[in-house]
Amino acid sequence: MKYILVDEAKKVIPNPNILINLVSKRVKQLKNGAEPWVHSLEKLSLEDIALREIIEKKITFEL
């Protein structure tokens, strides 16, 4: 996992519990065959893909 992506994602979702839950849920979806909503030329782990989706605001949450 790239920690620079974690820092950027924290700017979008400052609550660490919500951030962890969103990343975890999205990683499970990606493992089960869901298509990524972001594309990159570099090889990213599933966690990094989920973080990039959060940074680019492709994933949101409601309380």
Buried (B, 14 or more C-beta within 10 A) or exposed (E): EBEEBBEBBBEBBEEEEEBEEBBEEBBEBBEEEEEBBBEEEEEBEBBBBBBBBBBEEEBEEEE
